[in-house]
């Protein structure tokens, strides 16, 4: 598939494509403060590209951060909250309303497949009954426990690969999310919108711009390429490329600030990141 506003992402050639700018749409530069503000409910930002239904409750975000930085072992509800957060199954508007009216922070989920009481979940089309979810959560908890003892990131990825091979619904992006939380942010979070944002920023820094609405191919390996999934944390992978660019744009580990991740996610919504 090709078009005048298609940016074909590739680790080696992402910054060397012959880009044709679509003159119909404007170019919008990356704005860390503004886009980070766009992420949260209650912040009034003009021309916010994120609809209210997709914005986050600040108190939920604080709780998710506290789980990441927890000094004790995780429990199974911690794992359930992380997965619900990443998969978009938390009703942030309802959670914020409950907090404002009761002063108590309860995670309100979007459907009854997700239950803290019953320890059940649904990721995509895959349902996890209590027995299956407990098995998944306990594996994740154990991977984190081992990381806190040894701080061995390849060992973390090996453990997540075993989950990937044993549990439908846990794909590469969710694996990277779990690695981010397990390593307390030592490895960055990642998705197609953040990748699209980094590509757009780096193209601009190399005197090329792409307009709003441009399509950016964000390729991640699928289950038919398990060897590539296994190598996803290597430097020559799409995730390795992303990590290098992130460190270049936000040096001195500035990228570890959640404000950066939020702003990149918002900026990525100005484009059309796609898998090919």
Steps between C-alpha positions, in 0.01 A plus 500: 500500500643836401380857495641851499472522877617150590809479717636149474670430833815293504770498768782570256328739263232678707682832473597464134168451327400728214214678679233684307316736733125516464443872458130474588566429869715715730820401672482509881822503699552293813414691819587305816301706751190549287474139386561367848213718623280360222537153652315564826135560578422843641771686308342750264716499188383664180477269197579192706541207256402251772124468563391513862409131494866413435658730759635377830398562859797655684434296814494175301829599340651566843387159621648331192830679565496388863458138386803540271710636786368267771776379731315182599399215273202562276173329573261362241281811502806711418549290186132525413511880530810527277345285228164679518681835477708400198213332314266798545255317726485761778215749493700808596203737495296284738804438723566873525132570575500244781819646644367856490176396673628250755867584545574130445688379195337194349590372155178496299534255213326531165334160512437213740769283344741686727456428869734559793279285720492202264841560338369476145595696188454520126779614269379549146290196418670282761324446834689408816300316763625514857722193471662617178548858619655388829746286303592800282523745791715269712747457215527878457541551875780244507681662204493832685620339823798350317577833329511682833759247616718491188401795276548279196292645214570214252374261769183710528447476124559124505229471764264716297572289192377196692180693576472606135523140388260374765226764515295634210436873525845599627674641191827692456364843606350356818825313568694827472247666731549227758878535464466874562311437824712205613824697452353808669541699181853391409365403157256746340136437429414473134211492256423601143405857594825563689695350209317720248578805713871417519518445123331838440734682744812345350387575145449864601844509661637377167328782308207287386147552623187291471159655529211403724322192376809349339515124525798350679560128475581366847598140450523254788554128453201269542468144622616374162842656571574386853875533436454872440289537814776330698752751360279803554714642782815488285649827374426418136126447557224758458481532880878535524486778241220669692697485828808653335303788348318560828830529687633736232199733510462490879854456639609442860210257542249783459297244302420318825262781600142389432434848362712400199315174439162672528598779262636255241180294515292812439725628220480162327124548466561782249620228260365166384729234639428166339628146511595342167 
